[in-house]
Amino acid sequence: MRPSSAVSTLLLFLSWIGGAILGATMFLGTRDPVSAMLPIVGGLLLGWFLFASVKVVAQWERMIVLRLGKFHGVADPGVRLLIPILDSPLYVEMRVQAADIARQQAITQDNVPVVVNGVIFFKGPTLRARRCASRTTGWQCSDWRRRRCATSWDG
């Protein structure tokens, strides 16, 4: 579960509760059901807006913000606000990655069978290099690890 989903859900719930309390107090004062429903609906709309716009970027990742499908900026770790319909986030993990090489049997030059396996540890390129690579090759920014694994020694 992403950290932003817990924060966003909390904001949605709190704004809905605030709207319900405000609607209940207005209903008690006027006894008009329409004036009671307006704050509840307003609280739900505000909660949806906050739910869709508040994102939390974890310490080990960066967020690429695409506005209407074009690169807009890179967000560092922390709480970030997006425009719900215009902005879309792409999360890029910046930690050291590991790729397992499957166990393989080979025969050496002097006819000795050898079983080889391994693990490759690598640190991905900078975020700007990933973005440029995705622009030139057509790969998605969040898809770079799978593409790299697909180009390993699979045969």
ZISULFEN-V40100 format. One record per helix or strand of 2 or more residues. SS is the DSSP state (@ for helix, = for strand). FROM is the first residue (numbers start at 0). LEN is the number of residues. If there is no record, write none. Layout:
BEGIN
SS:FROM:LEN + SS:FROM:LEN
END
This chain:
BEGIN
@:2:28 + @:32:21 + =:53:4 + =:60:7 + =:69:6 + =:77:4 + =:86:7 + =:96:11 + =:112:10 + @:126:11 + @:140:10
END
